[in-house]
Amino acid sequence: MLTGKQKNYLRGLANQLKPGFQIGKDGISENLLSALDSYIEAHSLVKIHLLQTYDGDKKETAELLAENLRAQVVQIIGSMIILYRFSKKSDIVLPR
């Protein structure tokens, strides 16, 4: 579980990221989950943009993605979802 201080730190890092993935009218597919899993394993932090054509609930989508990717939701703001998963390959060091 991430602390408030850790989430704040990750939000700062994610602020510089461009959205790595987009979810549109097709929703969440196995291919998307596979690609997200590979990406988050390599980078630990991913920013996902929900397009206007996506008709799902943002919070439910974020929770579903986090559950499937074994990640944690850092933030949901507007149409952006930020997820974090610890990875030994990443150089992100969380504050205590």
C-alpha positions as a Markdown table, in Angstrom:
| # | Residue | x | y | z |
|---|---|---|---|---|
| 1 | Met | 0.0 | 0.0 | 0.0 |
| 2 | Leu | 1.3 | 3.4 | -1.0 |
| 3 | Thr | 1.5 | 6.2 | 1.6 |
| 4 | Gly | 0.4 | 9.7 | 0.8 |
| 5 | Lys | 4.0 | 10.9 | 0.6 |
| 6 | Gln | 4.8 | 8.1 | -1.9 |
| 7 | Lys | 1.7 | 8.9 | -4.0 |
| 8 | Asn | 2.7 | 12.5 | -4.1 |
| 9 | Tyr | 6.2 | 11.6 | -5.2 |
| 10 | Leu | 4.8 | 9.3 | -8.0 |
| 11 | Arg | 2.4 | 12.0 | -9.1 |
| 12 | Gly | 5.3 | 14.3 | -9.6 |
| 13 | Leu | 7.2 | 11.8 | -11.7 |
| 14 | Ala | 4.0 | 11.0 | -13.7 |
| 15 | Asn | 3.5 | 14.7 | -14.4 |
| 16 | Gln | 6.5 | 14.6 | -16.8 |
| 17 | Leu | 5.2 | 11.4 | -18.5 |
| 18 | Lys | 3.2 | 11.3 | -21.7 |
| 19 | Pro | 0.3 | 8.9 | -21.8 |
| 20 | Gly | 1.7 | 5.5 | -22.8 |
| 21 | Phe | -1.7 | 4.0 | -23.6 |
| 22 | Gln | -5.1 | 5.0 | -24.7 |
| 23 | Ile | -8.4 | 3.2 | -24.0 |
| 24 | Gly | -11.2 | 4.0 | -26.4 |
| 25 | Lys | -14.5 | 2.5 | -27.5 |
| 26 | Asp | -13.1 | -1.0 | -27.7 |
| 27 | Gly | -12.4 | -0.9 | -23.9 |
| 28 | Ile | -10.0 | -3.2 | -22.1 |
| 29 | Ser | -8.8 | -6.2 | -24.2 |
| 30 | Glu | -6.3 | -9.1 | -23.5 |
| 31 | Asn | -3.8 | -7.5 | -25.9 |
| 32 | Leu | -4.0 | -4.2 | -24.0 |
| 33 | Leu | -3.5 | -5.9 | -20.7 |
| 34 | Ser | -0.5 | -7.8 | -22.1 |
| 35 | Ala | 1.1 | -4.7 | -23.5 |
| 36 | Leu | 0.4 | -2.8 | -20.2 |
| 37 | Asp | 1.9 | -5.6 | -18.2 |
| 38 | Ser | 5.1 | -5.5 | -20.2 |
| 39 | Tyr | 5.3 | -1.7 | -20.1 |
| 40 | Ile | 4.7 | -1.5 | -16.3 |
| 41 | Glu | 7.3 | -4.2 | -15.6 |
| 42 | Ala | 9.9 | -2.2 | -17.5 |
| 43 | His | 9.0 | 1.3 | -16.2 |
| 44 | Ser | 7.0 | 0.8 | -13.0 |
| 45 | Leu | 4.8 | 3.9 | -13.7 |
| 46 | Val | 2.3 | 4.2 | -16.5 |
| 47 | Lys | -0.1 | 6.9 | -17.5 |
| 48 | Ile | -3.2 | 5.9 | -19.3 |
| 49 | His | -5.6 | 8.2 | -21.2 |
| 50 | Leu | -9.3 | 7.4 | -21.4 |
| 51 | Leu | -10.6 | 8.7 | -24.7 |
| 52 | Gln | -14.0 | 10.4 | -25.0 |
| 53 | Thr | -15.3 | 7.4 | -26.9 |
| 54 | Tyr | -14.8 | 5.2 | -23.8 |
| 55 | Asp | -18.1 | 4.8 | -22.0 |
| 56 | Gly | -16.9 | 3.0 | -18.9 |
| 57 | Asp | -16.6 | 4.4 | -15.4 |
| 58 | Lys | -13.1 | 5.8 | -14.7 |
| 59 | Lys | -12.8 | 4.6 | -11.1 |
| 60 | Glu | -14.0 | 1.0 | -12.0 |
| 61 | Thr | -11.6 | 1.0 | -15.0 |
| 62 | Ala | -8.7 | 2.0 | -12.8 |
| 63 | Glu | -9.5 | -0.6 | -10.2 |
| 64 | Leu | -9.9 | -3.3 | -12.8 |
| 65 | Leu | -6.6 | -2.4 | -14.5 |
| 66 | Ala | -4.8 | -2.3 | -11.1 |
| 67 | Glu | -6.2 | -5.7 | -10.1 |
| 68 | Asn | -5.3 | -7.3 | -13.5 |
| 69 | Leu | -1.8 | -5.8 | -13.5 |
| 70 | Arg | -1.1 | -6.3 | -9.8 |
| 71 | Ala | -0.5 | -2.5 | -9.6 |
| 72 | Gln | -1.8 | 0.3 | -7.4 |
| 73 | Val | -3.8 | 3.3 | -8.5 |
| 74 | Val | -1.7 | 6.5 | -7.9 |
| 75 | Gln | -4.2 | 9.0 | -9.2 |
| 76 | Ile | -7.3 | 9.4 | -11.4 |
| 77 | Ile | -7.5 | 12.9 | -12.7 |
| 78 | Gly | -9.8 | 14.0 | -15.6 |
| 79 | Ser | -9.4 | 11.3 | -18.2 |
| 80 | Met | -6.0 | 10.1 | -17.0 |
| 81 | Ile | -5.2 | 7.1 | -14.8 |
| 82 | Ile | -1.8 | 6.7 | -13.3 |
| 83 | Leu | -0.7 | 3.2 | -12.1 |
| 84 | Tyr | 2.4 | 2.0 | -10.2 |
| 85 | Arg | 3.9 | -1.4 | -9.7 |
| 86 | Phe | 7.2 | -2.1 | -8.0 |
| 87 | Ser | 9.8 | -3.5 | -10.5 |
| 88 | Lys | 13.4 | -4.5 | -9.9 |
| 89 | Lys | 14.1 | -3.2 | -13.5 |
| 90 | Ser | 13.0 | 0.3 | -12.7 |
| 91 | Asp | 15.1 | 3.0 | -11.0 |
| 92 | Ile | 12.3 | 4.6 | -9.1 |
| 93 | Val | 13.1 | 4.8 | -5.3 |
| 94 | Leu | 10.0 | 5.6 | -3.2 |
| 95 | Pro | 10.4 | 7.8 | -0.2 |
| 96 | Arg | 9.6 | 6.2 | 3.2 |
